Amino acid sequence: MNTLEEQIGQMMIVGFDGLTAPDYLLDWLRAGRAGGVILFQRNIESPEQVAALTASLHEAAKHPLMISIDQEGGTVARLRGNFSESPGALALSSIREDREEAAERVCGVLGAEMAALGINWTYAPVVDLIYNADNPTVGTRSFGTSPGVVGRMGAAALRGFQNNGVAASAKHFPGLGDTAIDTHLDLPRLNTAPDHLLAVDLAPYRALIADGLATVMTTHTIFTAIDAEHPATLSGAVIGQLLRGELGFDGVVTSDCMEMRAVGNHYGLQEATIKAANAGVDMILYSHTAEQQSAAYDALLDAARRGDVAADTIADANRRIAALKARFPVGQINAEAVHTTAHHAIMEQAARDAVIHVDGDGLPLDATRYVTLVEFAARAESIAEEQADGSRLSHYLRGRLPELQAILLPPRPTPADVQAVRPVIDETSVLVFATRNAHMHPAQREAIATLRAGVSNVIMLALRNPYDAALGDGATVLCTCGDSIPSLQAGVAALMGDFAPSGVLPVEV
């Protein structure tokens, strides 16, 4: 029988800085005061390094350990570069035939590589629906707009992960697809009617629960019709009545990171931690700060000793956590099972099957013509680095078009940025725009309109949300629905005529 201190520890998930585990974390694991560890990009260097890191964590842990990671595939993936990257959820939904099988294969590769590295929990799949083009959080992470499609594709992803030894986590319960506020930045409120929530947003969760879903992650969003005071993570009505009662889920419930501003700006650490436990969150996630992690542990332990968190609540959480750990034990760690030729082939085929040729007949690109690529970066802060090294897309395309002129602009270019590249555009015969959510950035749209004036052969390559296809206006338009490595490579192959794109638009444009 675990002590109360260990039972509280099992309910904590913690993150840390660095490529090796700090001494304080190893001490916590030896004492049983952390039940889970989350890895981020800051903890990742190579398969061999990750394997050594997770081995050290598992070896130190007094109790079986859940090592978790945000490895959705596509836009959100912590294992990149020397690991197998995948097309994202919306890209998989763009595949015309056998897309569920493709999703299961792709997530099976991700799962197999995580398991080989000692990681036994992924915070995926996303089963939020796309309600509007301007959602800052969901986008290509979603499988689409239809509850049925999202449920079937999410269940396929779940099978891929869990059949390869990695617990899946459907998120963000009960659904943040209709919000226009990022929970990293503030606390959203949604007025979704209960009937709509049950029939639409919760439908994918029903499908995944029926298929053996291991865990659910809550969102820090207030659903006013269910609980007008508390975000889902802190709401017994949302977790107890909807998830446990209405949906009958008895797996592990985990919070999203409690250090997000949606919680931190509105609740004290002690209050938020205790409310989450009393609401029914089994494992409470503090991703970043050791001081906050320690304070949250102390707050929950003190509350349990005072009786402010019931003994039955703690016992139920520990029962579910123990069942999760028994279901997903860590096997042999083997870094050589990562980024294999077979895995690469699965990702490449799925990414190619997802490319959509929306309009136009300007393909393939002709190596004898003067081609200019104007690419909009994903983040303004990455511009300097990418300009120095060349973006991945320009690198892949220049491998096929050695004389390519490549221009990288920020996501929100200024008129001065646009004017500076005008002389290059004036000399081009084929102009390729690579956009990233231009539909959300007026400055990006204005730059496209300015630069394409007078160029007769224009190609639009939408690298993120396919809503950018609406900006084509007579251009040849391709969508990859993502810009992970296989999707970029597939986009270049489609531009060069290596295959005829067969994908279908997953949303209305």
C-alpha positions as CSV (number, residue, x, y, z in Angstrom):
1,M,0.0,0.0,0.0
2,N,1.5,3.3,-1.1
3,T,1.8,6.1,1.5
4,L,-0.3,9.2,1.2
5,E,2.8,11.0,0.0
6,E,3.3,8.5,-2.8
7,Q,-0.4,8.5,-3.7
8,I,-0.2,12.3,-4.2
9,G,3.0,11.9,-6.1
10,Q,1.3,9.5,-8.5
11,M,-1.1,12.3,-9.4
12,M,1.7,14.7,-10.5
13,I,3.2,15.0,-14.0
14,V,6.3,17.2,-14.3
15,G,8.6,18.6,-17.0
16,F,12.2,19.9,-16.7
17,D,14.9,21.6,-18.7
18,G,17.9,19.9,-20.3
19,L,18.9,16.8,-22.2
20,T,19.6,14.8,-19.0
21,A,17.4,14.5,-15.9
22,P,18.2,16.9,-13.1
23,D,19.1,15.5,-9.7
24,Y,16.0,16.9,-8.0
25,L,13.8,15.1,-10.5
26,L,15.6,11.8,-10.0
27,D,15.2,12.3,-6.2
28,W,11.5,12.9,-6.7
29,L,11.1,9.7,-8.7
30,R,13.0,7.7,-6.1
31,A,10.7,9.0,-3.4
32,G,7.6,8.2,-5.5
33,R,6.5,11.9,-5.6
34,A,6.0,12.1,-9.4
35,G,3.9,9.6,-11.4
36,G,4.6,11.0,-14.8
37,V,7.2,13.0,-16.7
38,I,6.6,15.1,-19.8
39,L,9.2,15.7,-22.5
40,F,9.5,18.7,-24.7
41,Q,11.7,19.8,-27.6
42,R,14.1,21.2,-25.0
43,N,14.7,17.6,-23.8
44,I,15.3,16.1,-27.3
45,E,18.6,15.9,-29.3
46,S,18.8,12.4,-30.8
47,P,17.3,9.0,-30.5
48,E,20.3,7.8,-28.6
49,Q,20.1,10.7,-26.2
50,V,16.3,10.3,-25.6
51,A,16.8,6.5,-25.0
52,A,19.5,7.2,-22.4
53,L,17.3,9.9,-20.8
54,T,14.2,7.8,-20.5
55,A,16.2,4.8,-19.3
56,S,17.5,7.0,-16.4
57,L,14.0,8.1,-15.5
58,H,12.6,4.6,-15.5
59,E,15.5,3.3,-13.5
60,A,15.2,6.0,-10.9
61,A,11.4,5.6,-10.5
62,K,10.2,3.8,-7.4
63,H,6.9,3.0,-9.2
64,P,6.2,2.3,-12.9
65,L,6.5,5.6,-14.7
66,M,4.4,7.2,-17.5
67,I,6.7,9.3,-19.8
68,S,4.6,11.5,-21.9
69,I,5.1,13.8,-24.9
70,D,3.1,15.9,-27.4
71,Q,3.6,13.7,-30.4
72,E,0.5,14.4,-32.5
73,G,2.4,14.3,-35.8
74,G,2.3,17.2,-38.2
75,T,2.5,20.7,-36.8
76,V,2.8,19.5,-33.1
77,A,5.6,17.0,-32.7
78,R,8.5,17.0,-30.3
79,L,10.4,14.3,-32.0
80,R,11.7,15.8,-35.3
81,G,14.8,15.6,-37.5
82,N,16.4,12.2,-36.6
83,F,13.0,10.8,-35.8
84,S,10.2,9.9,-38.3
85,E,8.0,12.9,-38.9
86,S,4.5,12.5,-40.2
87,P,1.8,14.4,-42.0
88,G,-0.7,15.9,-39.5
89,A,-4.3,15.1,-38.8
90,L,-5.9,17.3,-41.4
91,A,-3.6,16.0,-44.1
92,L,-4.6,12.4,-43.2
93,S,-8.2,13.4,-43.6
94,S,-7.4,14.7,-47.1
95,I,-6.5,11.2,-48.3
96,R,-9.1,10.1,-50.8
97,E,-9.1,6.3,-50.3
98,D,-8.4,4.2,-47.2
99,R,-7.6,7.2,-45.0
100,E,-8.4,5.5,-41.7
101,E,-6.0,2.7,-42.6
102,A,-3.4,5.4,-43.5
103,A,-4.0,7.2,-40.1
104,E,-3.5,3.9,-38.2
105,R,-0.3,3.1,-40.1
106,V,1.1,6.6,-39.6
107,C,0.3,6.7,-35.9
108,G,1.5,3.2,-35.6
109,V,5.0,4.4,-36.7
110,L,4.9,7.2,-34.3
111,G,3.8,4.8,-31.5
112,A,6.4,2.3,-32.3
113,E,9.2,4.9,-32.2
114,M,8.0,6.3,-29.0
115,A,7.8,2.9,-27.4
116,A,11.3,2.1,-28.7
117,L,12.5,5.2,-26.9
118,G,10.9,4.4,-23.5
119,I,8.0,6.8,-24.0
120,N,4.6,5.2,-23.2
121,W,2.1,8.1,-23.4
122,T,1.3,10.6,-26.2
123,Y,-1.0,13.6,-25.8
124,A,-2.8,12.7,-29.1
125,P,-5.0,12.5,-31.0
126,V,-6.7,16.0,-31.2
127,V,-10.4,15.4,-31.6
128,D,-11.5,19.0,-31.6
129,L,-13.6,19.9,-34.6
130,I,-12.9,22.8,-36.9
131,Y,-15.6,25.4,-36.5
132,N,-14.0,28.4,-38.1
133,A,-11.0,29.3,-40.2
134,D,-9.7,31.7,-37.6
135,N,-9.2,29.3,-34.7
136,P,-5.6,30.0,-33.5
137,T,-5.1,26.6,-31.9
138,V,-6.8,23.8,-33.8
139,G,-6.2,24.2,-37.6
140,T,-4.3,21.3,-39.2
141,R,-4.2,19.5,-35.8
142,S,-7.9,18.6,-36.3
143,F,-9.2,15.8,-38.5
144,G,-11.9,18.2,-39.8
145,T,-15.4,19.5,-39.4
146,S,-17.6,16.4,-39.2
147,P,-18.0,14.6,-35.9
148,G,-18.2,11.3,-37.7
149,V,-15.0,11.8,-39.6
150,V,-13.2,13.1,-36.6
151,G,-14.4,10.2,-34.5
152,R,-13.4,7.5,-37.1
153,M,-10.0,9.1,-37.8
154,G,-9.3,9.7,-34.2
155,A,-10.1,6.1,-33.4
156,A,-7.8,5.0,-36.2
157,A,-5.0,7.1,-34.7
158,L,-5.7,5.7,-31.2
159,R,-5.3,2.1,-32.6
160,G,-2.0,3.1,-34.1
161,F,-0.7,4.4,-30.9
162,Q,-2.1,2.0,-28.4
163,N,-1.5,-1.2,-30.5
164,N,2.2,-0.2,-30.4
165,G,2.4,0.2,-26.6
166,V,1.7,3.9,-26.2
167,A,-1.3,5.3,-24.3
168,A,-3.4,7.8,-26.4
169,S,-5.0,10.9,-24.9
170,A,-8.0,12.5,-26.7
171,K,-8.0,16.2,-26.3
172,H,-9.1,18.9,-25.5
173,F,-12.2,17.8,-23.6
174,P,-15.0,18.7,-24.1
175,G,-13.8,20.5,-27.3
176,L,-12.1,23.8,-28.0
177,G,-12.7,24.0,-31.7
178,D,-15.1,26.9,-31.5
179,T,-12.9,29.2,-29.5
180,A,-10.9,32.2,-30.9
181,I,-8.6,32.4,-27.8
182,D,-5.5,30.4,-27.2
183,T,-5.5,28.9,-23.7
184,H,-1.8,29.5,-23.5
185,L,-2.6,33.2,-23.4
186,D,-6.0,33.6,-21.6
187,L,-9.2,31.9,-20.5
188,P,-11.8,31.4,-23.2
189,R,-15.5,31.2,-22.6
190,L,-17.9,29.2,-24.9
191,N,-21.7,29.4,-24.8
192,T,-22.2,26.1,-26.6
193,A,-25.6,24.6,-25.9
194,P,-25.5,21.3,-24.0
195,D,-27.5,19.5,-26.7
196,H,-25.0,20.7,-29.3
197,L,-22.1,19.7,-27.1
198,L,-23.5,16.2,-26.6
199,A,-24.4,15.6,-30.3
200,V,-21.4,17.2,-31.9
201,D,-18.3,17.9,-29.8
202,L,-18.6,14.8,-27.6
203,A,-19.4,12.4,-30.5
204,P,-15.7,11.7,-31.3
205,Y,-15.0,11.0,-27.6
206,R,-17.8,8.4,-27.7
207,A,-16.1,6.7,-30.7
208,L,-12.7,6.7,-29.1
209,I,-14.0,5.5,-25.7
210,A,-15.7,2.6,-27.5
211,D,-12.4,1.7,-29.0
212,G,-10.5,1.5,-25.7
213,L,-9.2,5.1,-25.2
214,A,-6.7,5.2,-22.3
215,T,-6.7,8.8,-21.3
216,V,-8.4,12.2,-21.9
217,M,-6.9,15.7,-21.6
218,T,-9.1,18.5,-20.4
219,T,-9.1,22.1,-21.8
220,H,-8.8,25.3,-19.7
221,T,-12.0,26.6,-21.3
222,I,-15.2,27.7,-19.6
223,F,-18.4,26.1,-21.0
224,T,-21.0,28.4,-19.6
225,A,-24.0,26.1,-20.1
226,I,-22.3,23.4,-18.0
227,D,-20.3,25.4,-15.5
228,A,-20.3,29.2,-15.8
229,E,-17.6,29.6,-13.2
230,H,-14.9,27.1,-13.8
231,P,-12.9,26.0,-16.9
232,A,-13.3,22.3,-17.8
233,T,-10.1,21.3,-16.0
234,L,-11.5,22.6,-12.7
235,S,-15.1,21.6,-13.2
236,G,-16.7,18.6,-11.5
237,A,-19.8,19.2,-13.8
238,V,-17.7,18.8,-16.9
239,I,-15.5,15.9,-15.8
240,G,-17.9,14.1,-13.4
241,Q,-21.2,14.6,-15.2
242,L,-20.1,14.7,-18.8
243,L,-17.0,12.6,-19.1
244,R,-17.5,10.1,-16.3
245,G,-21.3,10.1,-16.2
246,E,-22.6,10.8,-19.8
247,L,-19.8,9.1,-21.6
248,G,-18.9,6.4,-19.0
249,F,-15.2,7.0,-19.2
250,D,-13.2,5.3,-16.4
251,G,-9.7,5.9,-17.8
252,V,-7.2,8.5,-16.6
253,V,-8.1,12.2,-16.9
254,T,-5.2,14.5,-17.2
255,S,-5.1,18.3,-17.2
256,D,-3.5,20.4,-19.9
257,C,-0.5,22.3,-18.4
258,M,-1.6,24.2,-15.3
259,E,1.0,26.9,-16.0
260,M,-0.9,28.2,-19.0
261,R,-2.3,31.7,-18.5
262,A,-5.8,30.5,-18.8
263,V,-5.3,29.0,-15.3
264,G,-2.4,31.0,-14.0
265,N,-3.9,34.4,-14.7
266,H,-7.2,33.6,-12.9
267,Y,-6.4,31.2,-10.1
268,G,-3.7,30.8,-7.5
269,L,-1.5,27.7,-7.8
270,Q,-2.8,26.1,-4.6
271,E,-6.5,26.8,-5.4
272,A,-6.1,25.5,-9.0
273,T,-4.4,22.3,-8.0
274,I,-7.0,21.4,-5.3
275,K,-9.9,22.3,-7.6
276,A,-8.5,20.1,-10.4
277,A,-8.2,17.1,-8.1
278,N,-11.7,17.6,-6.6
279,A,-13.1,18.0,-10.1
280,G,-11.8,14.6,-11.1
281,V,-8.5,15.2,-12.7
282,D,-6.3,12.1,-12.0
283,M,-2.9,13.4,-13.1
284,I,-2.2,17.2,-12.9
285,L,0.4,18.6,-15.3
286,Y,3.0,21.2,-14.5
287,S,5.3,21.3,-17.5
288,H,8.0,23.8,-16.7
289,T,8.9,25.1,-13.3
290,A,10.3,23.0,-10.5
291,E,9.2,25.5,-7.9
292,Q,5.6,25.4,-9.1
293,Q,5.7,21.6,-9.3
294,S,6.9,21.3,-5.7
295,A,4.4,23.9,-4.5
296,A,1.6,22.0,-6.3
297,Y,2.6,18.7,-4.7
298,D,2.8,20.3,-1.3
299,A,-0.6,22.0,-1.8
300,L,-2.3,18.8,-2.8
301,L,-0.7,16.8,0.0
302,D,-1.7,19.4,2.6
303,A,-5.2,19.4,1.3
304,A,-5.4,15.6,1.5
305,R,-4.2,15.7,5.1
306,R,-6.8,18.3,6.0
307,G,-9.6,16.4,4.2
308,D,-10.1,19.1,1.6
309,V,-9.5,16.4,-1.0
310,A,-11.4,13.2,-0.1
311,A,-9.5,10.0,0.5
312,D,-11.8,8.3,-2.0
313,T,-10.9,10.8,-4.7
314,I,-7.2,10.1,-4.2
315,A,-7.8,6.4,-4.1
316,D,-9.9,6.4,-7.3
317,A,-7.2,8.4,-9.1
318,N,-4.5,6.0,-8.0
319,R,-6.6,3.0,-9.1
320,R,-6.9,4.4,-12.6
321,I,-3.3,5.5,-12.8
322,A,-2.1,2.0,-11.7
323,A,-4.3,0.4,-14.3
324,L,-2.9,2.8,-17.0
325,K,0.7,1.8,-16.0
326,A,-0.1,-1.9,-16.0
327,R,-1.7,-1.6,-19.5
328,F,1.3,0.3,-21.0
329,P,4.5,-1.1,-19.5
330,V,7.8,0.0,-20.9
331,G,9.5,-2.6,-23.0
332,Q,13.0,-2.9,-24.4
333,I,14.5,0.5,-25.2
334,N,16.1,0.5,-28.6
335,A,17.1,3.7,-30.4
336,E,18.0,1.8,-33.6
337,A,14.3,1.1,-34.2
338,V,13.7,4.8,-34.9
339,H,13.7,6.6,-38.3
340,T,13.9,3.4,-40.3
341,T,13.5,3.1,-44.1
342,A,10.2,1.3,-43.7
343,H,8.9,4.0,-41.4
344,H,10.0,6.7,-43.9
345,A,8.2,5.0,-46.7
346,I,4.9,4.9,-44.8
347,M,5.2,8.7,-44.0
348,E,6.1,9.6,-47.5
349,Q,3.2,7.7,-49.1
350,A,0.7,9.2,-46.7
351,A,2.0,12.7,-47.3
352,R,1.8,12.3,-51.1
353,D,-1.7,10.8,-50.9
354,A,-2.7,13.9,-48.9
355,V,-1.6,16.6,-51.4
356,I,-4.6,18.3,-53.0
357,H,-4.6,19.9,-56.5
358,V,-7.4,22.4,-56.1
359,D,-7.2,24.4,-59.4
360,G,-5.1,25.4,-62.3
361,D,-2.9,23.7,-65.0
362,G,0.5,25.3,-64.3
363,L,2.2,22.0,-63.3
364,P,4.8,20.6,-63.4
365,L,7.4,23.2,-62.9
366,D,9.9,23.5,-65.8
367,A,13.6,23.6,-64.8
368,T,14.4,25.7,-67.9
369,R,12.2,28.6,-66.6
370,Y,13.1,31.3,-64.1
371,V,11.3,30.2,-61.0
372,T,11.0,32.3,-57.8
373,L,9.7,31.0,-54.5
374,V,8.2,33.4,-52.1
375,E,7.7,31.6,-48.8
376,F,6.1,33.0,-45.7
377,A,7.7,31.8,-42.5
378,A,5.8,30.1,-39.7
379,R,7.2,32.4,-37.0
380,A,8.7,35.8,-37.2
381,E,11.4,34.9,-34.7
382,S,12.7,32.1,-36.9
383,I,13.3,34.4,-39.9
384,A,17.0,35.3,-39.2
385,E,18.0,31.6,-38.7
386,E,16.0,30.4,-41.7
387,Q,17.3,33.1,-44.0
388,A,20.9,32.2,-43.1
389,D,20.4,28.5,-43.6
390,G,17.7,28.4,-46.2
391,S,14.3,27.0,-45.3
392,R,13.6,23.3,-45.6
393,L,11.2,24.0,-48.5
394,S,13.7,26.0,-50.5
395,H,16.3,23.4,-49.8
396,Y,14.1,20.6,-51.2
397,L,12.9,22.6,-54.2
398,R,16.4,23.9,-55.0
399,G,17.5,20.2,-55.2
400,R,15.2,20.0,-58.2
401,L,15.6,23.5,-59.5
402,P,19.3,24.6,-59.0
403,E,18.6,28.1,-60.3
404,L,15.7,28.7,-58.0
405,Q,15.4,32.2,-56.5
406,A,14.1,31.8,-52.9
407,I,12.7,34.6,-50.8
408,L,11.6,34.2,-47.2
409,L,9.2,36.7,-45.7
410,P,7.8,37.0,-42.2
411,P,4.2,35.9,-41.5
412,R,3.2,39.6,-41.4
413,P,5.4,41.3,-43.9
414,T,5.7,45.1,-44.0
415,P,5.4,47.2,-47.2
416,A,9.1,47.7,-46.9
417,D,9.7,43.9,-46.9
418,V,7.5,43.6,-50.0
419,Q,9.2,46.4,-51.9
420,A,12.7,45.0,-51.1
421,V,12.0,41.8,-53.1
422,R,10.1,43.4,-55.9
423,P,13.2,43.6,-58.3
424,V,13.6,39.8,-58.0
425,I,9.9,39.2,-58.9
426,D,10.1,41.5,-61.9
427,E,12.6,39.1,-63.5
428,T,10.7,35.9,-62.8
429,S,8.6,33.8,-65.2
430,V,7.1,31.5,-62.6
431,L,6.2,32.7,-59.2
432,V,5.5,30.2,-56.4
433,F,3.9,31.4,-53.2
434,A,4.2,29.1,-50.2
435,T,1.7,30.3,-47.6
436,R,1.1,29.5,-44.0
437,N,-2.4,30.6,-42.9
438,A,-2.4,33.7,-45.1
439,H,-6.2,33.8,-44.6
440,M,-5.5,34.8,-41.0
441,H,-2.8,37.4,-41.9
442,P,-4.0,40.5,-44.0
443,A,-0.4,41.6,-44.5
444,Q,0.4,38.2,-46.1
445,R,-2.6,38.5,-48.4
446,E,-1.6,42.0,-49.4
447,A,1.9,41.0,-50.1
448,I,0.7,38.2,-52.4
449,A,-1.6,40.6,-54.3
450,T,1.2,43.1,-54.7
451,L,3.9,40.7,-55.8
452,R,1.8,38.6,-58.2
453,A,0.7,41.7,-60.2
454,G,2.1,41.3,-63.7
455,V,3.2,37.7,-63.3
456,S,1.2,35.4,-65.6
457,N,2.3,32.0,-64.2
458,V,1.5,31.9,-60.4
459,I,1.4,28.8,-58.2
460,M,0.0,28.8,-54.7
461,L,1.3,26.2,-52.3
462,A,-0.8,26.2,-49.1
463,L,1.4,24.7,-46.4
464,R,-0.9,25.0,-43.5
465,N,-4.7,25.5,-43.5
466,P,-6.3,24.8,-46.9
467,Y,-8.4,28.0,-46.5
468,D,-5.5,29.7,-48.3
469,A,-6.7,28.0,-51.5
470,A,-9.4,30.7,-51.7
471,L,-6.6,33.2,-52.4
472,G,-5.8,31.5,-55.7
473,D,-7.7,33.8,-58.1
474,G,-6.6,32.1,-61.3
475,A,-3.4,30.6,-59.9
476,T,-2.6,27.0,-59.8
477,V,-3.3,25.9,-56.2
478,L,-1.9,23.0,-54.2
479,C,-2.5,22.2,-50.5
480,T,-0.4,20.0,-48.3
481,C,-2.4,20.6,-45.1
482,G,0.9,20.7,-43.1
483,D,4.5,21.6,-43.3
484,S,6.3,18.7,-41.6
485,I,9.2,17.2,-43.5
486,P,7.2,14.5,-45.4
487,S,4.5,17.1,-46.4
488,L,7.1,19.6,-47.6
489,Q,8.8,16.8,-49.7
490,A,5.4,15.7,-51.0
491,G,4.6,19.3,-52.0
492,V,7.9,19.6,-53.9
493,A,7.3,16.3,-55.6
494,A,3.9,17.4,-56.7
495,L,5.2,20.7,-58.1
496,M,7.8,18.8,-60.1
497,G,5.2,16.3,-61.5
498,D,6.5,13.2,-59.8
499,F,2.9,12.2,-59.1
500,A,-0.6,13.4,-59.7
501,P,-2.1,14.7,-56.4
502,S,-5.3,12.8,-55.5
503,G,-6.2,14.4,-52.1
504,V,-9.6,16.0,-51.4
505,L,-10.3,19.2,-49.6
506,P,-11.1,18.3,-46.0
507,V,-12.9,21.6,-45.3
508,E,-15.1,23.9,-47.4
509,V,-13.0,26.7,-49.0
